[in-house]
């Protein structure tokens, strides 16, 4: 269970990081405008803090991912990462001012993600002789 804890911490951190980075990229000048982007970072313009926190969130998420992989099979840990898509999708719809709209296609995608994670995490039935079905 410790591995699932660290994987879920990684999911939470990477989801928050993605939202922070999206906010930073909308707020800061375009990266293609090298000079104005660097000036904005240098003078700690709005969005700079979000950019730094988002990047630190990714680094912290990688640390949690490292700990999760030491305690959980890769196949299960990797499946949990897909939960981040659900969190970011839901947050982008619910957060005020983000302008994201609900779509049935998106909800169907969320359903498929949940089905996939459940398929991987559901316990397998064992045969009477102790072997797993092939």
N, CA, C and O atoms as CSV, one atom per row, in Angstrom:
chain,resi,resn,atom,element,x,y,z
A,1,UNK,N,N,0.807,-1.196,0.000
A,1,UNK,CA,C,0.000,0.000,0.000
A,1,UNK,C,C,0.853,1.266,0.000
A,1,UNK,O,O,0.400,2.312,-0.463
A,2,UNK,N,N,2.083,1.185,0.513
A,2,UNK,CA,C,2.938,2.366,0.520
A,2,UNK,C,C,3.245,2.824,-0.900
A,2,UNK,O,O,3.361,4.020,-1.165
A,3,UNK,N,N,3.374,1.867,-1.807
A,3,UNK,CA,C,3.652,2.223,-3.193
A,3,UNK,C,C,2.496,2.981,-3.814
A,3,UNK,O,O,2.711,3.947,-4.547
A,4,UNK,N,N,1.273,2.558,-3.533
A,4,UNK,CA,C,0.101,3.257,-4.060
A,4,UNK,C,C,0.017,4.659,-3.467
A,4,UNK,O,O,-0.367,5.599,-4.162
A,5,UNK,N,N,0.371,4.813,-2.194
A,5,UNK,CA,C,0.379,6.136,-1.571
A,5,UNK,C,C,1.316,7.079,-2.311
A,5,UNK,O,O,0.936,8.200,-2.648
A,6,UNK,N,N,2.546,6.624,-2.563
A,6,UNK,CA,C,3.516,7.476,-3.248
A,6,UNK,C,C,3.097,7.758,-4.683
A,6,UNK,O,O,3.320,8.857,-5.192
A,7,UNK,N,N,2.493,6.778,-5.335
A,7,UNK,CA,C,2.011,6.999,-6.708
A,7,UNK,C,C,0.894,8.030,-6.721
A,7,UNK,O,O,0.858,8.891,-7.600
A,8,UNK,N,N,-0.018,7.954,-5.756
A,8,UNK,CA,C,-1.105,8.937,-5.699
A,8,UNK,C,C,-0.592,10.326,-5.326
A,8,UNK,O,O,-1.129,11.329,-5.796
A,9,UNK,N,N,0.440,10.394,-4.489
A,9,UNK,CA,C,1.078,11.691,-4.207
A,9,UNK,C,C,1.675,12.267,-5.490
A,9,UNK,O,O,1.560,13.464,-5.751
A,10,UNK,N,N,2.302,11.421,-6.277
A,10,UNK,CA,C,2.862,11.857,-7.553
A,10,UNK,C,C,1.763,12.363,-8.479
A,10,UNK,O,O,1.940,13.377,-9.154
A,11,UNK,N,N,0.637,11.670,-8.515
A,11,UNK,CA,C,-0.492,12.079,-9.355
A,11,UNK,C,C,-1.001,13.449,-8.919
A,11,UNK,O,O,-1.238,14.320,-9.757
A,12,UNK,N,N,-1.168,13.642,-7.619
A,12,UNK,CA,C,-1.661,14.923,-7.112
A,12,UNK,C,C,-0.683,16.048,-7.440
A,12,UNK,O,O,-1.089,17.116,-7.899
A,13,UNK,N,N,0.599,15.806,-7.205
A,13,UNK,CA,C,1.602,16.842,-7.459
A,13,UNK,C,C,1.696,17.199,-8.940
A,13,UNK,O,O,1.779,18.378,-9.286
A,14,UNK,N,N,1.685,16.199,-9.814
A,14,UNK,CA,C,1.818,16.478,-11.242
A,14,UNK,C,C,0.557,17.171,-11.765
A,14,UNK,O,O,0.638,17.977,-12.692
A,15,UNK,N,N,-0.590,16.871,-11.189
A,15,UNK,CA,C,-1.826,17.535,-11.612
A,15,UNK,C,C,-1.804,19.008,-11.220
A,15,UNK,O,O,-2.153,19.877,-12.019
A,16,UNK,N,N,-1.394,19.279,-9.993
A,16,UNK,CA,C,-1.285,20.673,-9.546
A,16,UNK,C,C,-0.231,21.402,-10.371
A,16,UNK,O,O,-0.423,22.558,-10.748
A,17,UNK,N,N,0.876,20.730,-10.650
A,17,UNK,CA,C,1.939,21.341,-11.448
A,17,UNK,C,C,1.442,21.699,-12.849
A,17,UNK,O,O,1.762,22.772,-13.360
A,18,UNK,N,N,0.675,20.822,-13.465
A,18,UNK,CA,C,0.152,21.111,-14.799
A,18,UNK,C,C,-0.772,22.327,-14.784
A,18,UNK,O,O,-0.725,23.155,-15.693
A,19,UNK,N,N,-1.601,22.433,-13.763
A,19,UNK,CA,C,-2.499,23.577,-13.659
A,19,UNK,C,C,-1.718,24.873,-13.420
A,19,UNK,O,O,-2.039,25.913,-13.995
A,20,UNK,N,N,-0.698,24.802,-12.574
A,20,UNK,CA,C,0.130,25.985,-12.325
A,20,UNK,C,C,0.882,26.413,-13.591
A,20,UNK,O,O,0.972,27.604,-13.890
A,21,UNK,N,N,1.412,25.452,-14.321
A,21,UNK,CA,C,2.149,25.786,-15.541
A,21,UNK,C,C,1.225,26.348,-16.615
A,21,UNK,O,O,1.625,27.236,-17.368
A,22,UNK,N,N,0.023,25.854,-16.693
A,22,UNK,CA,C,-0.937,26.413,-17.650
A,22,UNK,C,C,-1.239,27.866,-17.303
A,22,UNK,O,O,-1.270,28.731,-18.179
A,23,UNK,N,N,-1.462,28.124,-16.016
A,23,UNK,CA,C,-1.720,29.501,-15.587
A,23,UNK,C,C,-0.525,30.400,-15.909
A,23,UNK,O,O,-0.697,31.524,-16.380
A,24,UNK,N,N,0.676,29.903,-15.654
A,24,UNK,CA,C,1.876,30.696,-15.917
A,24,UNK,C,C,2.018,31.008,-17.404
A,24,UNK,O,O,2.357,32.132,-17.774
A,25,UNK,N,N,1.763,30.032,-18.245
A,25,UNK,CA,C,1.937,30.253,-19.682
A,25,UNK,C,C,0.866,31.182,-20.260
A,25,UNK,O,O,1.103,31.843,-21.271
A,26,UNK,N,N,-0.293,31.234,-19.635
A,26,UNK,CA,C,-1.334,32.162,-20.088
A,26,UNK,C,C,-1.022,33.572,-19.603
A,26,UNK,O,O,-1.334,34.550,-20.283
A,27,UNK,N,N,-0.407,33.676,-18.430
A,27,UNK,CA,C,-0.147,34.968,-17.807
A,27,UNK,C,C,1.136,35.626,-18.319
A,27,UNK,O,O,1.150,36.832,-18.565
A,28,UNK,N,N,2.194,34.864,-18.481
A,28,UNK,CA,C,3.493,35.407,-18.900
A,28,UNK,C,C,3.489,35.722,-20.401
A,28,UNK,O,O,2.657,35.202,-21.144
A,29,UNK,N,N,4.423,36.576,-20.842
A,29,UNK,CA,C,4.551,36.819,-22.288
A,29,UNK,C,C,4.925,35.531,-23.021
A,29,UNK,O,O,5.474,34.616,-22.407
A,30,UNK,N,N,4.640,35.443,-24.310
A,30,UNK,CA,C,4.991,34.228,-25.068
A,30,UNK,C,C,6.488,33.925,-24.979
A,30,UNK,O,O,7.320,34.832,-24.988
A,31,UNK,N,N,6.807,32.653,-24.893
A,31,UNK,CA,C,8.204,32.226,-24.785
A,31,UNK,C,C,8.980,32.609,-26.038
A,31,UNK,O,O,10.193,32.809,-25.976
A,32,UNK,N,N,8.296,32.713,-27.175
A,32,UNK,CA,C,8.954,33.099,-28.422
A,32,UNK,C,C,9.512,34.513,-28.390
A,32,UNK,O,O,10.444,34.833,-29.128
A,33,UNK,N,N,8.949,35.355,-27.540
A,33,UNK,CA,C,9.478,36.707,-27.352
A,33,UNK,C,C,10.528,36.640,-26.244
A,33,UNK,O,O,10.264,36.975,-25.090
A,34,UNK,N,N,11.716,36.201,-26.626
A,34,UNK,CA,C,12.768,35.900,-25.656
A,34,UNK,C,C,12.999,37.021,-24.659
A,34,UNK,O,O,12.991,36.793,-23.449
A,35,UNK,N,N,13.202,38.225,-25.160
A,35,UNK,CA,C,13.579,39.337,-24.288
A,35,UNK,C,C,12.471,39.656,-23.287
A,35,UNK,O,O,12.737,39.798,-22.093
A,36,UNK,N,N,11.241,39.770,-23.762
A,36,UNK,CA,C,10.148,40.134,-22.847
A,36,UNK,C,C,9.857,39.001,-21.861
A,36,UNK,O,O,9.479,39.260,-20.719
A,37,UNK,N,N,10.028,37.756,-22.289
A,37,UNK,CA,C,9.810,36.633,-21.388
A,37,UNK,C,C,10.862,36.631,-20.274
A,37,UNK,O,O,10.528,36.439,-19.104
A,38,UNK,N,N,12.117,36.842,-20.633
A,38,UNK,CA,C,13.194,36.859,-19.632
A,38,UNK,C,C,13.034,38.041,-18.686
A,38,UNK,O,O,13.254,37.908,-17.482
A,39,UNK,N,N,12.651,39.203,-19.227
A,39,UNK,CA,C,12.413,40.387,-18.385
A,39,UNK,C,C,11.278,40.107,-17.400
A,39,UNK,O,O,11.362,40.476,-16.228
A,40,UNK,N,N,10.221,39.456,-17.878
A,40,UNK,CA,C,9.095,39.137,-16.999
A,40,UNK,C,C,9.539,38.206,-15.876
A,40,UNK,O,O,9.125,38.378,-14.729
A,41,UNK,N,N,10.373,37.228,-16.192
A,41,UNK,CA,C,10.871,36.331,-15.159
A,41,UNK,C,C,11.787,37.062,-14.183
A,41,UNK,O,O,11.722,36.845,-12.973
A,42,UNK,N,N,12.633,37.923,-14.717
A,42,UNK,CA,C,13.607,38.652,-13.896
A,42,UNK,C,C,12.916,39.591,-12.906
A,42,UNK,O,O,13.357,39.736,-11.766
A,43,UNK,N,N,11.843,40.218,-13.346
A,43,UNK,CA,C,11.127,41.171,-12.495
A,43,UNK,C,C,9.971,40.539,-11.740
A,43,UNK,O,O,9.139,41.243,-11.168
A,44,UNK,N,N,9.918,39.226,-11.736
A,44,UNK,CA,C,8.903,38.466,-11.014
A,44,UNK,C,C,7.500,38.966,-11.344
A,44,UNK,O,O,6.726,39.342,-10.464
A,45,UNK,N,N,7.201,38.957,-12.635
A,45,UNK,CA,C,5.884,39.357,-13.127
A,45,UNK,C,C,4.843,38.333,-12.705
A,45,UNK,O,O,5.186,37.218,-12.315
A,46,UNK,N,N,3.551,38.716,-12.784
A,46,UNK,CA,C,2.510,37.719,-12.475
A,46,UNK,C,C,2.688,36.481,-13.364
A,46,UNK,O,O,2.872,36.596,-14.575
A,47,UNK,N,N,2.633,35.351,-12.770
A,47,UNK,CA,C,2.835,34.094,-13.492
A,47,UNK,C,C,4.195,33.482,-13.229
A,47,UNK,O,O,4.380,32.278,-13.409
A,48,UNK,N,N,5.154,34.298,-12.802
A,48,UNK,CA,C,6.493,33.770,-12.533
A,48,UNK,C,C,6.472,32.797,-11.355
A,48,UNK,O,O,7.090,31.734,-11.403
A,49,UNK,N,N,5.754,33.176,-10.302
A,49,UNK,CA,C,5.643,32.294,-9.136
A,49,UNK,C,C,4.972,30.976,-9.499
A,49,UNK,O,O,5.384,29.912,-9.037
A,50,UNK,N,N,3.936,31.054,-10.329
A,50,UNK,CA,C,3.250,29.834,-10.765
A,50,UNK,C,C,4.179,28.954,-11.581
A,50,UNK,O,O,4.153,27.730,-11.453
A,51,UNK,N,N,5.000,29.574,-12.419
A,51,UNK,CA,C,5.955,28.809,-13.223
A,51,UNK,C,C,6.941,28.077,-12.327
A,51,UNK,O,O,7.195,26.889,-12.521
A,52,UNK,N,N,7.497,28.782,-11.345
A,52,UNK,CA,C,8.471,28.164,-10.444
A,52,UNK,C,C,7.822,27.063,-9.592
A,52,UNK,O,O,8.393,25.985,-9.427
A,53,UNK,N,N,6.623,27.343,-9.052
A,53,UNK,CA,C,5.934,26.326,-8.258
A,53,UNK,C,C,5.569,25.105,-9.107
A,53,UNK,O,O,5.669,23.971,-8.641
A,54,UNK,N,N,5.149,25.340,-10.348
A,54,UNK,CA,C,4.815,24.231,-11.236
A,54,UNK,C,C,6.020,23.357,-11.528
A,54,UNK,O,O,5.924,22.130,-11.524
A,55,UNK,N,N,7.152,23.991,-11.782
A,55,UNK,CA,C,8.371,23.217,-12.042
A,55,UNK,C,C,8.820,22.451,-10.800
A,55,UNK,O,O,9.259,21.305,-10.897
A,56,UNK,N,N,8.710,23.089,-9.628
A,56,UNK,CA,C,9.059,22.385,-8.387
A,56,UNK,C,C,8.078,21.245,-8.119
A,56,UNK,O,O,8.460,20.209,-7.576
A,57,UNK,N,N,6.820,21.435,-8.497
A,57,UNK,CA,C,5.835,20.374,-8.348
A,57,UNK,C,C,6.195,19.162,-9.190
A,57,UNK,O,O,6.036,18.023,-8.751
A,58,UNK,N,N,6.685,19.410,-10.412
A,58,UNK,CA,C,7.122,18.297,-11.261
A,58,UNK,C,C,8.303,17.562,-10.642
A,58,UNK,O,O,8.359,16.333,-10.681
A,59,UNK,N,N,9.242,18.302,-10.073
A,59,UNK,CA,C,10.403,17.665,-9.445
A,59,UNK,C,C,9.964,16.834,-8.238
A,59,UNK,O,O,10.421,15.704,-8.061
A,60,UNK,N,N,9.082,17.392,-7.414
A,60,UNK,CA,C,8.581,16.653,-6.251
A,60,UNK,C,C,7.800,15.422,-6.703
A,60,UNK,O,O,7.882,14.368,-6.072
A,61,UNK,N,N,7.052,15.549,-7.781
A,61,UNK,CA,C,6.302,14.416,-8.318
A,61,UNK,C,C,7.245,13.303,-8.764
A,61,UNK,O,O,6.963,12.123,-8.558
A,62,UNK,N,N,8.356,13.680,-9.369
A,62,UNK,CA,C,9.334,12.673,-9.787
A,62,UNK,C,C,9.917,11.943,-8.579
A,62,UNK,O,O,10.168,10.740,-8.646
A,63,UNK,N,N,10.134,12.663,-7.472
A,63,UNK,CA,C,10.616,12.024,-6.250
A,63,UNK,C,C,9.609,11.013,-5.712
A,63,UNK,O,O,9.977,9.912,-5.303
A,64,UNK,N,N,8.341,11.398,-5.716
A,64,UNK,CA,C,7.294,10.466,-5.277
A,64,UNK,C,C,7.202,9.267,-6.220
A,64,UNK,O,O,6.997,8.135,-5.781
A,65,UNK,N,N,7.354,9.527,-7.509
A,65,UNK,CA,C,7.307,8.455,-8.502
A,65,UNK,C,C,8.447,7.467,-8.264
A,65,UNK,O,O,8.254,6.256,-8.371
A,66,UNK,N,N,9.614,7.975,-7.947
A,66,UNK,CA,C,10.768,7.137,-7.642
A,66,UNK,C,C,10.465,6.230,-6.444
A,66,UNK,O,O,10.746,5.032,-6.476
A,67,UNK,N,N,9.891,6.814,-5.390
A,67,UNK,CA,C,9.548,6.022,-4.202
A,67,UNK,C,C,8.449,5.008,-4.512
A,67,UNK,O,O,8.467,3.893,-3.990
A,68,UNK,N,N,7.502,5.387,-5.353
A,68,UNK,CA,C,6.414,4.471,-5.713
A,68,UNK,C,C,6.944,3.267,-6.470
A,68,UNK,O,O,6.506,2.141,-6.232
A,69,UNK,N,N,7.888,3.494,-7.385
A,69,UNK,CA,C,8.408,2.388,-8.196
A,69,UNK,C,C,9.228,1.394,-7.384
A,69,UNK,O,O,9.408,0.250,-7.802
A,70,UNK,N,N,9.724,1.819,-6.232
A,70,UNK,CA,C,10.445,0.886,-5.364
A,70,UNK,C,C,9.497,-0.013,-4.584
A,70,UNK,O,O,9.915,-1.031,-4.032
A,71,UNK,N,N,8.219,0.361,-4.538
A,71,UNK,CA,C,7.272,-0.376,-3.709
A,71,UNK,C,C,6.082,-0.943,-4.479
A,71,UNK,O,O,5.257,-1.655,-3.906
A,72,UNK,N,N,5.988,-0.634,-5.765
A,72,UNK,CA,C,4.817,-1.015,-6.543
A,72,UNK,C,C,5.265,-1.432,-7.939
A,72,UNK,O,O,6.209,-0.865,-8.490
A,73,UNK,N,N,4.594,-2.411,-8.499
A,73,UNK,CA,C,4.923,-2.864,-9.857
A,73,UNK,C,C,4.688,-1.723,-10.850
A,73,UNK,O,O,3.751,-0.938,-10.700
A,74,UNK,N,N,5.535,-1.646,-11.844
A,74,UNK,CA,C,5.432,-0.578,-12.842
A,74,UNK,C,C,4.073,-0.585,-13.527
A,74,UNK,O,O,3.511,0.479,-13.787
A,75,UNK,N,N,3.541,-1.748,-13.820
A,75,UNK,CA,C,2.254,-1.824,-14.513
A,75,UNK,C,C,1.143,-1.167,-13.695
A,75,UNK,O,O,0.264,-0.518,-14.263
A,76,UNK,N,N,1.169,-1.323,-12.392
A,76,UNK,CA,C,0.150,-0.711,-11.539
A,76,UNK,C,C,0.442,0.771,-11.314
A,76,UNK,O,O,-0.475,1.592,-11.355
A,77,UNK,N,N,1.674,1.115,-11.082
A,77,UNK,CA,C,2.022,2.513,-10.852
A,77,UNK,C,C,1.720,3.362,-12.087
A,77,UNK,O,O,1.190,4.467,-11.969
A,78,UNK,N,N,2.051,2.854,-13.249
A,78,UNK,CA,C,1.834,3.618,-14.476
A,78,UNK,C,C,0.347,3.827,-14.739
A,78,UNK,O,O,-0.056,4.868,-15.258
A,79,UNK,N,N,-0.463,2.841,-14.383
A,79,UNK,CA,C,-1.910,2.986,-14.548
A,79,UNK,C,C,-2.445,4.116,-13.667
A,79,UNK,O,O,-3.349,4.847,-14.071
A,80,UNK,N,N,-1.888,4.255,-12.472
A,80,UNK,CA,C,-2.350,5.322,-11.581
A,80,UNK,C,C,-2.032,6.707,-12.125
A,80,UNK,O,O,-2.755,7.661,-11.837
A,81,UNK,N,N,-0.967,6.833,-12.905
A,81,UNK,CA,C,-0.623,8.144,-13.475
A,81,UNK,C,C,-1.730,8.696,-14.368
A,81,UNK,O,O,-1.872,9.910,-14.508
A,82,UNK,N,N,-2.502,7.817,-14.961
A,82,UNK,CA,C,-3.569,8.284,-15.848
A,82,UNK,C,C,-4.658,9.021,-15.080
A,82,UNK,O,O,-5.447,9.752,-15.678
A,83,UNK,N,N,-4.710,8.839,-13.762
A,83,UNK,CA,C,-5.688,9.579,-12.958
A,83,UNK,C,C,-5.434,11.078,-13.013
A,83,UNK,O,O,-6.343,11.873,-12.774
A,84,UNK,N,N,-4.218,11.463,-13.321
A,84,UNK,CA,C,-3.890,12.880,-13.444
A,84,UNK,C,C,-4.710,13.546,-14.545
A,84,UNK,O,O,-5.114,14.700,-14.405
A,85,UNK,N,N,-4.956,12.831,-15.631
A,85,UNK,CA,C,-5.761,13.397,-16.709
A,85,UNK,C,C,-7.157,13.753,-16.217
A,85,UNK,O,O,-7.716,14.779,-16.603
A,86,UNK,N,N,-7.714,12.903,-15.368
A,86,UNK,CA,C,-9.048,13.146,-14.824
A,86,UNK,C,C,-9.034,14.374,-13.928
A,86,UNK,O,O,-9.910,15.232,-14.030
A,87,UNK,N,N,-8.042,14.459,-13.050
A,87,UNK,CA,C,-7.969,15.588,-12.132
A,87,UNK,C,C,-7.797,16.918,-12.866
A,87,UNK,O,O,-8.461,17.901,-12.538
A,88,UNK,N,N,-6.920,16.947,-13.846
A,88,UNK,CA,C,-6.681,18.193,-14.587
A,88,UNK,C,C,-7.913,18.567,-15.401
A,88,UNK,O,O,-8.286,19.739,-15.453
A,89,UNK,N,N,-8.542,17.595,-16.030
A,89,UNK,CA,C,-9.751,17.853,-16.820
A,89,UNK,C,C,-10.846,18.430,-15.933
A,89,UNK,O,O,-11.469,19.434,-16.280
A,90,UNK,N,N,-11.079,17.793,-14.786
A,90,UNK,CA,C,-12.110,18.265,-13.871
A,90,UNK,C,C,-11.799,19.638,-13.304
A,90,UNK,O,O,-12.682,20.492,-13.217
A,91,UNK,N,N,-10.563,19.853,-12.922
A,91,UNK,CA,C,-10.182,21.153,-12.359
A,91,UNK,C,C,-10.294,22.258,-13.401
A,91,UNK,O,O,-10.733,23.362,-13.078
A,92,UNK,N,N,-9.915,21.990,-14.620
A,92,UNK,CA,C,-9.986,23.005,-15.675
A,92,UNK,C,C,-11.435,23.381,-15.975
A,92,UNK,O,O,-11.708,24.507,-16.390
A,93,UNK,N,N,-12.351,22.461,-15.770
A,93,UNK,CA,C,-13.769,22.775,-15.968
A,93,UNK,C,C,-14.326,23.534,-14.770
A,93,UNK,O,O,-15.099,24.477,-14.940
A,94,UNK,N,N,-13.943,23.134,-13.566
A,94,UNK,CA,C,-14.531,23.697,-12.354
A,94,UNK,C,C,-13.908,25.016,-11.907
A,94,UNK,O,O,-14.588,25.833,-11.287
A,95,UNK,N,N,-12.641,25.238,-12.205
A,95,UNK,CA,C,-11.991,26.469,-11.750
A,95,UNK,C,C,-12.558,27.675,-12.492
A,95,UNK,O,O,-12.660,27.661,-13.718
A,96,UNK,N,N,-12.921,28.706,-11.756
A,96,UNK,CA,C,-13.494,29.888,-12.416
A,96,UNK,C,C,-12.446,30.634,-13.244
A,96,UNK,O,O,-11.285,30.749,-12.852
A,97,UNK,N,N,-12.882,31.129,-14.378
A,97,UNK,CA,C,-12.011,31.919,-15.233
A,97,UNK,C,C,-11.147,31.134,-16.198
A,97,UNK,O,O,-10.394,31.732,-16.966
A,98,UNK,N,N,-11.232,29.829,-16.183
A,98,UNK,CA,C,-10.382,29.033,-17.071
A,98,UNK,C,C,-11.013,28.825,-18.429
A,98,UNK,O,O,-10.308,28.536,-19.396
A,99,UNK,N,N,-12.320,28.967,-18.525
A,99,UNK,CA,C,-12.988,28.905,-19.815
A,99,UNK,C,C,-13.069,27.528,-20.450
A,99,UNK,O,O,-13.415,27.410,-21.626
A,100,UNK,N,N,-12.757,26.490,-19.697
A,100,UNK,CA,C,-12.873,25.141,-20.243
A,100,UNK,C,C,-14.330,24.699,-20.138
A,100,UNK,O,O,-14.999,24.969,-19.141
A,101,UNK,N,N,-14.806,24.029,-21.157
A,101,UNK,CA,C,-16.195,23.597,-21.157
A,101,UNK,C,C,-16.288,22.087,-21.026
A,101,UNK,O,O,-15.388,21.352,-21.432
A,102,UNK,N,N,-17.388,21.646,-20.455
A,102,UNK,CA,C,-17.660,20.227,-20.313
A,102,UNK,C,C,-17.996,19.641,-21.680
A,102,UNK,O,O,-18.660,20.286,-22.491
A,103,UNK,N,N,-17.534,18.414,-21.931
A,103,UNK,CA,C,-17.931,17.710,-23.147
A,103,UNK,C,C,-18.211,16.253,-22.799
A,103,UNK,O,O,-17.578,15.672,-21.917
A,104,UNK,N,N,-19.160,15.690,-23.501
A,104,UNK,CA,C,-19.493,14.279,-23.287
A,104,UNK,C,C,-18.360,13.378,-23.749
A,104,UNK,O,O,-18.163,12.295,-23.198
A,105,UNK,N,N,-17.609,13.817,-24.763
A,105,UNK,CA,C,-16.460,13.036,-25.226
A,105,UNK,C,C,-15.400,12.973,-24.130
A,105,UNK,O,O,-14.779,11.933,-23.908
A,106,UNK,N,N,-15.206,14.098,-23.451
A,106,UNK,CA,C,-14.257,14.116,-22.342
A,106,UNK,C,C,-14.693,13.205,-21.212
A,106,UNK,O,O,-13.879,12.491,-20.627
A,107,UNK,N,N,-15.976,13.233,-20.909
A,107,UNK,CA,C,-16.504,12.361,-19.858
A,107,UNK,C,C,-16.363,10.890,-20.248
A,107,UNK,O,O,-16.055,10.050,-19.403
A,108,UNK,N,N,-16.587,10.580,-21.518
A,108,UNK,CA,C,-16.395,9.203,-21.988
A,108,UNK,C,C,-14.929,8.789,-21.820
A,108,UNK,O,O,-14.643,7.661,-21.419
A,109,UNK,N,N,-14.011,9.695,-22.124
A,109,UNK,CA,C,-12.590,9.412,-21.927
A,109,UNK,C,C,-12.267,9.147,-20.466
A,109,UNK,O,O,-11.496,8.242,-20.149
A,110,UNK,N,N,-12.861,9.941,-19.571
A,110,UNK,CA,C,-12.673,9.727,-18.129
A,110,UNK,C,C,-13.185,8.344,-17.738
A,110,UNK,O,O,-12.556,7.641,-16.948
A,111,UNK,N,N,-14.324,7.964,-18.292
A,111,UNK,CA,C,-14.872,6.639,-18.002
A,111,UNK,C,C,-13.938,5.524,-18.442
A,111,UNK,O,O,-13.752,4.544,-17.721
A,112,UNK,N,N,-13.352,5.670,-19.622
A,112,UNK,CA,C,-12.413,4.654,-20.103
A,112,UNK,C,C,-11.152,4.598,-19.238
A,112,UNK,O,O,-10.610,3.520,-18.997
A,113,UNK,N,N,-10.693,5.745,-18.776
A,113,UNK,CA,C,-9.526,5.755,-17.889
A,113,UNK,C,C,-9.845,5.006,-16.601
A,113,UNK,O,O,-9.048,4.189,-16.137
A,114,UNK,N,N,-11.013,5.287,-16.024
A,114,UNK,CA,C,-11.405,4.616,-14.786
A,114,UNK,C,C,-11.537,3.112,-15.008
A,114,UNK,O,O,-11.084,2.324,-14.178
A,115,UNK,N,N,-12.150,2.709,-16.113
A,115,UNK,CA,C,-12.268,1.276,-16.418
A,115,UNK,C,C,-10.900,0.621,-16.560
A,115,UNK,O,O,-10.687,-0.495,-16.086
A,116,UNK,N,N,-9.981,1.312,-17.208
A,116,UNK,CA,C,-8.639,0.762,-17.375
A,116,UNK,C,C,-7.919,0.584,-16.056
A,116,UNK,O,O,-7.289,-0.448,-15.825
A,117,UNK,N,N,-8.006,1.585,-15.185
A,117,UNK,CA,C,-7.350,1.484,-13.874
A,117,UNK,C,C,-7.990,0.366,-13.051
A,117,UNK,O,O,-7.288,-0.402,-12.394
A,118,UNK,N,N,-9.312,0.277,-13.086
A,118,UNK,CA,C,-9.984,-0.795,-12.345
A,118,UNK,C,C,-9.604,-2.171,-12.875
A,118,UNK,O,O,-9.428,-3.112,-12.101
A,119,UNK,N,N,-9.477,-2.288,-14.194
A,119,UNK,CA,C,-9.084,-3.567,-14.791
A,119,UNK,C,C,-7.715,-4.006,-14.286
A,119,UNK,O,O,-7.495,-5.186,-14.015
A,120,UNK,N,N,-6.816,-3.071,-14.163
A,120,UNK,CA,C,-5.468,-3.410,-13.711
A,120,UNK,C,C,-5.437,-3.704,-12.221
A,120,UNK,O,O,-4.668,-4.557,-11.778
A,121,UNK,N,N,-6.262,-3.013,-11.437
A,121,UNK,CA,C,-6.200,-3.160,-9.986
A,121,UNK,C,C,-7.160,-4.178,-9.403
A,121,UNK,O,O,-7.029,-4.537,-8.233
A,122,UNK,N,N,-8.125,-4.655,-10.182
A,122,UNK,CA,C,-9.027,-5.666,-9.640
A,122,UNK,C,C,-8.252,-6.938,-9.341
A,122,UNK,O,O,-7.380,-7.334,-10.115
A,123,UNK,N,N,-8.563,-7.578,-8.224
A,123,UNK,CA,C,-7.838,-8.819,-7.902
A,123,UNK,C,C,-8.177,-9.912,-8.905
A,123,UNK,O,O,-9.299,-9.990,-9.407
A,124,UNK,N,N,-7.197,-10.748,-9.185
A,124,UNK,CA,C,-7.417,-11.866,-10.103
A,124,UNK,C,C,-7.881,-13.073,-9.308
A,124,UNK,O,O,-7.516,-13.243,-8.145
A,125,UNK,N,N,-8.677,-13.896,-9.937
A,125,UNK,CA,C,-9.133,-15.124,-9.283
A,125,UNK,C,C,-8.055,-16.179,-9.408
A,125,UNK,O,O,-7.416,-16.322,-10.450
A,126,UNK,N,N,-7.871,-16.897,-8.355
A,126,UNK,CA,C,-6.894,-17.986,-8.371
A,126,UNK,C,C,-7.617,-19.305,-8.560
A,126,UNK,O,O,-8.733,-19.502,-8.078
A,127,UNK,N,N,-6.964,-20.187,-9.262
A,127,UNK,CA,C,-7.501,-21.539,-9.452
A,127,UNK,C,C,-7.318,-22.329,-8.169
A,127,UNK,O,O,-6.515,-21.957,-7.313
A,128,UNK,N,N,-8.057,-23.411,-8.036
A,128,UNK,CA,C,-7.947,-24.220,-6.797
A,128,UNK,C,C,-6.524,-24.709,-6.517
A,128,UNK,O,O,-6.157,-24.874,-5.353
A,129,UNK,N,N,-5.718,-24.942,-7.548
A,129,UNK,CA,C,-4.350,-25.431,-7.322
A,129,UNK,C,C,-3.377,-24.292,-7.012
A,129,UNK,O,O,-2.181,-24.536,-6.851
A,130,UNK,N,N,-3.875,-23.042,-6.923
A,130,UNK,CA,C,-3.033,-21.923,-6.553
A,130,UNK,C,C,-2.455,-21.146,-7.694
A,130,UNK,O,O,-1.846,-20.103,-7.457
A,131,UNK,N,N,-2.606,-21.590,-8.932
A,131,UNK,CA,C,-2.057,-20.864,-10.074
A,131,UNK,C,C,-3.079,-19.854,-10.565
A,131,UNK,O,O,-4.281,-20.004,-10.342
A,132,UNK,N,N,-2.590,-18.838,-11.226
A,132,UNK,CA,C,-3.472,-17.833,-11.810
A,132,UNK,C,C,-3.937,-18.282,-13.175
A,132,UNK,O,O,-3.228,-19.029,-13.849
A,133,UNK,N,N,-5.116,-17.845,-13.606
A,133,UNK,CA,C,-5.603,-18.239,-14.953
A,133,UNK,C,C,-4.691,-17.651,-16.035
A,133,UNK,O,O,-4.138,-16.564,-15.868
A,134,UNK,N,N,-4.544,-18.366,-17.119
A,134,UNK,CA,C,-3.674,-17.901,-18.199
A,134,UNK,C,C,-4.407,-17.084,-19.216
A,134,UNK,O,O,-3.806,-16.622,-20.187
